[in-house]
Amino acid sequence: MRVLAGDIGGTKTAIATVAFDAGRSSFLRIERYPSADYPSLEAIVQEFLSAETSRPATAGFGVAGPVRDGSAKVTKLPWRLKEGHLSTRMRISRVKLVNDFVAVALGLSYLKPRQLATLNRGHTKRDEPVGILGAGTGLGQAAIVRCSGGVEVVPSEGGHADFGPRSPLEDRLVVFLRERFGRATRDRILSGSGLTLIYEFLKAEGAASENPVVAKAFQNGDPAAVISQFALSHRDRLCRRALELFVSIYGSEAGNLALQYRATGGIYLAGGIAPKILPELKRPEFLRAFRDKDPMKDVLARIPVRVVLDWRVGLLGAAASAARGASGSP
């Protein structure tokens, strides 16, 4: 079976053709597009399909935003999507929309061990709940639960929940964010723009002076990428402080998700940021923050934590979501 798949994000949209054969999946072609440069998803898909010799009969799209009754609004784009409308406009008989982290959850089973990095080996409990979260343009979350009918994925918009500070420094971070945006949410902090906001907050706090070389680099590139690069190479103290605080908050949020779902089947970090800062996630602070939740420390210490290294997992899951309802499903 050949399926058209899409991973629709506020920054980038990836489109692919995926083949399923006897329970195995393979990518036939993948293209990535800057989302804001296009008026609609249909425009991107038509451009992608113009280079294809045939049009798949089935399509699945993971959407960065809530999906209800076959409709979705992309959280950080003006796009509104409806399965029936997309089917007609794209001339594809079956179109399935799912939340982007539901797609990630569905894609996990297709990953090989080399596509994962282990932060905490723990003790995996089969058939127990699994939690997935990931920082990127925003913060996505979902869970996998087992039931009598098989596996169910529970979507979540928990990234937009209020951020709970753990220290006087984080209390002040909340005030800093509230003054700018009215609310301090987890999504506001655990995202690419969030790392930049943490940097600006620490600069305003006087944690360290801004390096002119870093300030110049901001003018020519993505500030979050600049901060990460200077932090990981230990070339700037303020960047280091910002990334350390980001990773600590990330670890704490991963622990929160593990407790919310009692995710003894494991926690997976997906999204675009985790693989890029993997060396920092492997340092002690991430797991320290993950576990530091008395009286649940021992429970959390036994939960496996892994990083998804392959950004294509959402495409696999989106394709699987569409293929599941078609004949010859994987």
C-alpha positions in Angstrom: 0.0 0.0 0.0 1.3 3.5 -0.9 0.1 6.4 1.3 0.6 10.1 1.2 1.7 11.4 4.6 2.1 14.9 6.0 3.6 16.3 9.2 2.1 19.8 9.5 3.9 22.2 11.9 3.9 25.9 12.5 7.4 26.3 11.0 7.8 23.4 8.5 5.5 21.0 6.7 6.9 17.7 5.6 5.2 15.6 2.9 6.1 12.1 1.9 5.0 9.0 0.1 5.2 5.9 2.4 4.9 2.3 1.3 3.6 -0.4 3.7 4.4 -4.1 2.9 3.9 -7.0 5.2 4.1 -4.9 8.3 7.1 -3.0 7.1 7.3 0.7 6.1 9.6 2.6 3.8 9.9 6.1 2.5 9.6 6.5 -1.2 10.1 10.3 -1.3 10.1 13.2 1.3 10.1 17.0 0.8 10.0 19.7 3.4 8.3 23.1 2.9 8.3 26.4 5.0 4.7 26.4 6.1 4.2 30.2 6.3 5.3 30.6 2.6 2.1 28.8 1.5 -1.6 29.8 1.7 -2.8 26.3 2.5 -1.9 22.7 2.9 -3.5 22.0 -0.5 -1.0 24.3 -2.2 1.9 22.3 -0.7 0.4 18.9 -1.5 -0.3 20.0 -5.1 3.3 21.1 -5.5 4.5 17.8 -4.1 2.2 15.7 -6.2 3.2 17.5 -9.4 6.4 15.5 -9.3 4.7 12.2 -8.7 3.7 9.8 -11.5 0.5 8.7 -9.7 -1.7 10.0 -6.9 -2.1 7.8 -3.8 -5.6 6.9 -2.9 -5.1 7.4 0.8 -3.5 10.3 2.8 -2.9 10.9 6.5 -1.8 14.2 8.1 -0.4 14.9 11.6 -1.5 18.4 12.6 0.0 20.7 15.2 -3.3 21.4 16.9 -6.5 19.8 18.1 -8.4 17.6 15.7 -12.2 17.2 16.2 -14.6 15.3 14.0 -12.3 15.4 11.0 -11.5 19.1 11.3 -8.5 21.0 12.6 -7.0 24.4 13.1 -3.2 24.5 12.9 -2.3 26.3 16.2 0.4 28.6 14.8 -0.9 29.0 11.2 -4.1 30.4 9.8 -4.9 27.1 8.1 -8.2 25.4 8.7 -8.4 21.7 7.6 -11.3 19.4 6.9 -11.0 15.8 5.8 -13.8 16.0 3.3 -12.6 19.3 1.8 -9.0 18.0 1.5 -10.2 14.8 -0.1 -12.1 16.8 -2.8 -9.4 19.4 -3.4 -6.5 16.9 -3.5 -8.5 14.2 -5.5 -7.6 11.6 -2.9 -10.4 9.3 -1.9 -9.5 8.9 1.8 -7.9 11.7 4.0 -7.3 11.2 7.7 -6.4 14.0 10.1 -4.8 13.3 13.5 -3.0 15.5 16.1 0.7 15.6 15.3 1.7 13.8 18.6 -1.0 11.2 18.0 0.9 10.6 14.8 4.2 10.4 16.7 2.7 7.9 19.1 1.5 5.8 16.2 4.9 5.9 14.5 6.9 4.7 17.5 6.2 1.0 16.7 8.0 1.4 13.3 11.2 2.7 14.8 14.4 0.6 15.2 16.6 0.7 18.3 19.2 2.8 16.4 16.6 5.5 16.0 16.3 6.0 19.8 18.7 7.2 22.4 18.3 6.0 26.0 18.5 8.6 28.9 17.2 6.2 31.6 17.2 2.5 31.0 14.6 1.9 33.8 12.4 -1.2 33.8 10.0 -1.3 30.9 6.6 -2.7 31.7 4.9 -4.1 28.7 1.3 -3.1 28.1 1.6 -0.2 30.5 0.9 3.4 29.5 3.5 5.3 27.5 3.9 9.1 27.5 5.2 11.1 24.6 6.2 14.8 24.6 8.4 17.0 22.5 9.6 20.5 22.2 9.8 22.1 18.8 7.8 25.1 17.5 5.6 24.3 20.4 5.2 21.5 23.0 3.4 18.4 22.0 2.1 15.7 24.2 0.2 12.4 23.9 -0.1 9.0 25.6 -0.5 5.4 24.6 -2.8 3.1 26.6 -3.7 -0.5 26.3 -7.2 -1.7 26.3 -9.2 -4.8 25.3 -9.4 -3.6 21.7 -5.7 -3.1 21.4 -3.7 0.2 21.6 -5.4 3.6 21.9 -3.6 6.9 21.6 -4.8 9.7 23.9 -4.3 13.2 22.4 -3.4 16.1 24.6 -3.1 19.9 24.5 -1.3 19.8 27.8 1.5 22.0 26.4 -0.9 24.9 26.8 -1.4 24.2 30.5 0.0 26.7 33.0 3.7 26.3 33.9 4.3 25.5 37.6 7.6 27.1 38.9 9.8 25.1 41.2 12.1 27.8 42.6 12.4 31.5 43.2 14.2 31.9 39.9 11.3 30.2 38.0 8.8 32.3 40.0 10.5 35.4 38.5 10.5 33.7 35.0 6.7 33.3 35.4 6.4 37.0 36.2 8.6 37.9 33.2 6.4 35.8 30.8 3.1 37.0 32.3 4.1 40.6 31.8 4.8 39.9 28.1 2.0 37.4 27.2 -0.6 37.4 30.0 0.1 33.7 30.9 3.1 31.5 31.5 2.5 28.2 29.8 4.6 25.1 29.3 4.5 25.6 25.6 5.8 29.2 25.9 8.9 27.9 27.6 9.5 24.5 26.1 9.9 25.5 22.5 12.4 27.1 20.3 11.1 30.6 21.0 11.0 29.5 24.7 14.7 29.0 24.8 15.2 32.5 23.5 12.8 33.9 26.1 14.8 32.1 28.9 17.9 33.7 27.5 16.3 37.1 27.5 15.0 36.6 31.0 18.4 35.6 32.4 20.0 38.5 30.6 17.5 40.8 32.3 18.2 39.1 35.6 21.9 39.9 35.2 22.9 36.2 35.2 25.7 37.1 32.7 26.4 39.8 30.2 25.6 39.3 26.6 28.5 38.3 24.4 28.8 40.6 21.3 29.6 37.6 19.2 26.4 35.9 20.2 24.4 39.1 19.6 25.8 39.3 16.1 25.1 35.6 15.4 21.4 36.3 16.4 21.2 38.7 13.4 22.2 36.0 10.9 20.4 32.9 12.3 17.7 31.4 14.4 18.3 32.6 18.0 17.4 29.3 19.6 19.9 27.4 17.4 22.6 30.1 18.2 22.0 29.7 21.9 22.2 25.9 21.7 25.4 26.0 19.6 27.2 28.4 21.9 25.9 26.5 25.0 26.9 23.0 23.8 30.4 24.2 22.8 30.8 26.0 26.2 31.6 29.2 24.4 29.2 31.5 26.2 28.1 31.6 29.9 24.7 33.2 29.3 23.8 30.6 26.6 25.0 27.8 28.9 22.7 29.1 31.7 19.8 29.4 29.4 20.1 25.9 28.0 20.7 24.4 31.5 17.5 26.0 32.8 15.6 24.9 29.6 16.8 21.3 30.1 15.9 21.3 33.8 12.4 22.5 33.0 12.1 19.9 30.2 13.1 17.1 32.6 10.6 18.3 35.2 7.8 18.4 32.6 8.7 14.9 31.4 8.4 13.7 35.0 5.0 15.5 35.3 3.7 13.6 32.2 5.0 10.3 33.6 3.1 10.9 36.8 -0.1 12.1 35.0 -0.4 8.9 33.0 1.6 6.6 35.3 3.6 6.0 32.2 5.5 2.9 33.5 5.8 1.8 29.9 8.2 4.6 29.2 8.6 8.2 28.3 9.6 9.3 24.8 11.0 12.7 23.9 10.2 13.6 20.3 10.1 16.9 18.5 12.9 18.8 16.8 14.9 20.1 19.8 15.7 17.0 21.8 18.1 15.4 19.2 19.9 18.7 18.7 20.6 19.1 22.4 21.2 15.4 23.2 24.6 15.9 24.9 22.9 18.2 27.4 20.0 15.8 28.0 22.5 13.1 28.8 24.0 15.3 31.6 22.7 14.6 35.1 20.3 17.6 35.4 17.6 16.3 33.1 17.1 13.1 35.0 17.5 14.8 38.3 14.6 17.1 37.4 12.6 14.2 36.0 12.9 12.3 39.3 12.8 15.1 41.8 9.1 14.7 42.8 8.7 13.3 46.3 7.1 11.0 47.2 7.3 9.5 43.7 11.1 9.5 43.2 11.4 5.7 43.2 8.6 5.3 40.8 10.1 7.8 38.3 13.6 6.3 38.7 12.2 3.0 37.2 10.6 4.6 34.2 12.6 4.3 30.9 13.2 7.6 29.1 14.2 7.6 25.5 14.8 10.3 22.8 13.4 9.8 19.3 16.3 10.6 16.9 14.4 10.3 13.7 12.2 13.3 12.9 10.2 11.2 10.4 8.3 9.3 13.1 5.3 11.7 12.7 5.2 11.0 9.0 5.1 7.2 9.7 2.4 7.6 12.2 0.3 9.9 10.0 0.6 7.4 7.1 -0.3 4.5 9.5 -3.4 6.4 10.7 -4.7 6.5 7.2 -3.7 3.0 6.2 -5.3 1.5 9.2 -8.7 2.2 7.9 -8.0 1.2 4.3 -8.0 -2.3 2.9 -4.6 -4.0 3.3 -3.9 -1.9 6.4 -0.4 -2.4 8.0 
